[in-house]
């Protein structure tokens, strides 16, 4: 089975979907028209550009270039989290970046080398798409977890400071907040496990089916992806939350958030 080609005019037709969203925004005064249009332009530009880049990477197959692309992807994932959870008192970008770099690289190598068992773990056709899915899902999980943690720390500041005054460490004073933040980050992945195949056919499986793969093969790859995403989300969320929570307190266990 050959993949049905997509002509440029067919992409133009898809702009109708954006116009529908803009019309809804305008009708209800949501003021999202500009964001929708900018996002659409960026989608076209970024995906067309990455298409050309991946053509080049897949052709030359250089180890260093693949790791450079991976690092670049992690950088933008960490940057997105930083923008969403921007905190003046707590530096989060560097900690988030290195936490994600180490955890995502470990999971990606494990999947490609041990589970999928490709010839080389950095095989670009496998390594880049799989690591991209890891980053996309875990990025949202970490952003949710950080948002929950910072929000709860501020809301429960009196309780936390009371515990600190009574001799508790910052770990003891924020144990419940930490658990709630981790749960907030991991819950979407768990929900996806519960509903996959019932509510939706996820991206990896859909892509393989559209590409003509046997449904059973597509299902097996999707199972790998779902479990991989749960692990990467858990690892990334736990490491980032633990590391950044420490930055919310001084060495004398005083909260720095305002």
N, C-alpha and C positions, 0 to 999 in steps of 0.2 A: 504493500500500500504506500503510495506516494503522498507526501504532505501537500495539501492544497496551497498553491502560492498566493501571496497577498500583494496586490498591485497598489501603487501609491494612492489611486483614487479611492480604494477601499478604506484606507486610513483616513482619508478626508471625510468619508461618510460617517466614521466614528465620532467626528466632531459634533455630530448631532446630539450625542449623549451628553456632551458638556453643555451644549446650548439648553438642553432640558434642565440640567442642574442649575444653570445660571438663571433660567426663567423662574424656577422655584425660589431661588434666593432673592430675586428681585421682587417677586410677588409678595413675599412675606417679610421684606425689609431686612434680610439677614446680612446684607452687605458683604457677601462672599464672592461676588462676581469677579473682582480683580484677582483674588487668590486662586479661583478656579482657572482663570485664563492663564495666569502666570504658571500655575502648576502644570497645565496642559502643555504649554510651550516648553517648560523644563523637561517634561516627560519625553516629548519628541526628541529634543536636543540630546538629553543624557543617554537615552536608550539607543538612538542612532549612533552616537559617538562610541558607546560601549560595544556596540556590534562590530564596528570597525576595529576597535582595540582587541576584542576577543578573536577576530579573524587572524590578526597578527600574532597574538600570543599562541593560539592553537597551532599556528604554522611553524613558529621557531622553537617552541617547547623548551624554553630556557628556565632552569630552576630558579635562578636569582630574580628573573622578571616576574615569575608567578608569585614568589614571596613578596616582591615589591607591590604587586597589585593587591595581594591579600592585606598587607599592612596599610595600604591606601584605603581600602574598604573599611578596615577597623577604625582608622582615623576618622572617617566621616561618620561612622556609627557613633563613636564616642563624642564627636562634635555635636551631633544631633541630640544626644542625651544631655550634654552640657547646656545646649540652648533651651531645652525643655525644663531642666531642673536648675537653672542658673541661680547660684548662691554667692553672695558677696563675701560672706564670712568663711565659707568652706570651699577650698580648691578641690574640684571633683574631676577635672578633665584628665589630668595625667594619671591619676589612680584608676579611673575608668578605662582609659586607653590600654594601660599595661595589663590590667586584670582581664580585659576582653582579649587582648592579643595572645596571652598565654593560654587561657581556657579554651578559646575557639580554635587555636592552632592545634592544641592537644586533641580535642574532639574530632576535628577534621581529619587529622592524620590517622586516628584510630579507625574512623569510618572507611576511608579510602584504602588504607593499607591492610587492615585486619578483617573488616566486615565485607566490603565490596571486593577487596583483593585485586586491585589493579596492578599492573606491572611495576609502576613507580607511584608512590603515595601522592606525588605532586602532579599527577596526570591532569592537565588543565581542564579537559572536558568533564572530569568528575570533581576535582578539588575546588575549582572556582564556583561552580553552581551550588555545590553542597555547602561550602563555607558561606556563601552569600545567603542561603536560606537560614543558616545558623545565626548569622549576624542580624538579619532582618527581624526574626522572631525574638531573639534574646534582647535586642536593642529596645524593643517596646516593653519587654518584661522588666528590664533594669530601670527604664524611665518611670514605669508605674511604681516600682518598689521604692525608688528614691523619692518620688513625689509623696508617697504615703509616709515614708520615714520622716522627711522634713516637716510635713504637715502635722504628724502626731507629736513630734518633738516640741513643736511650738505650742500646740494645743495642750499638751500634758506637761508643760514646763514646770508648773508649781509642784506637781507630784514627783517629777524627776529630781528637782532641786531639793525637795524635802527628803527624798531617799538618800541623796548625796550628803545632805547635812547630818543624817543619822548614821553615816559611815559606810554607805554602800558605794561600790565602785560604779563607774559609768556603765559597765557591762551589766551589772545587777539592776541598776536603776532603769535601764532601757530594754530589758529582756523581752517584755511583752510587745514593745514597739517594734523591736527587731523581728520578732516572729510575724507580726501583722504585716510588716513591709515585705518580708519574703513570701508570705502567702499571697499578697496582692500581685507580686510579680509572677508567681508560678501558676496561679489559678487559671489564666487563659489557656496555657498549654495543656493543663489537665482537662479543661472543658473540651479542647479540641480532640483529645484522645477519646472522650466519651461520645462525641458526635461524628467523628470521621466515618464516612461511608453512609451515614444516615441522613445528615443534613447537607453535606458537601463532598465533592471529590476534589481533594487538595491539588495544589499546583504541580507537584512532581508527577502525580498520577495522570492528571489531565494532559500535561505536556507530552508524556510518553504515549498516551492513547491517541492524541492528535498526530503524533509522529509515526503512528502505525505499529507500535509495540503490542505484543500479546498482552491482554488484560491481566493474566496471572503474573507476568513479569512486572508490569506496572504496579500491581498491588504489593509485590514483595519490596520493590524499591520504596514505595510509599510507607510501608511499615518501618523500614530502616530510617527513613526521614523523620517520621513522627517520634520515634523513640530517641533519635539523635537530638531532636529539638527539645524534648523534655529534659534530657541530660544537660545540654548546653545552657538551657535557660536556668536550670537549678544551679549549676556550677557558677555561671556568670553572675547571677543574682546574689548568691551567697557571698562570693568573694568581694564583689563591689560593695555590698551593703556593710559587711564587716569592716572593710578597710575605710570606707567613708564615714561610718559611724564613729570610728576612732578620731577622725578629724573634727568632729563636732564638739570635742571636749579638749581642754588643755591637759597638760601632764598632771595638774592638780585636780583633775576631774571636774572642771568648771565648764558649763555649756557656753559655746561661743556664738550660737545662733541668737538672733534678735527677733 
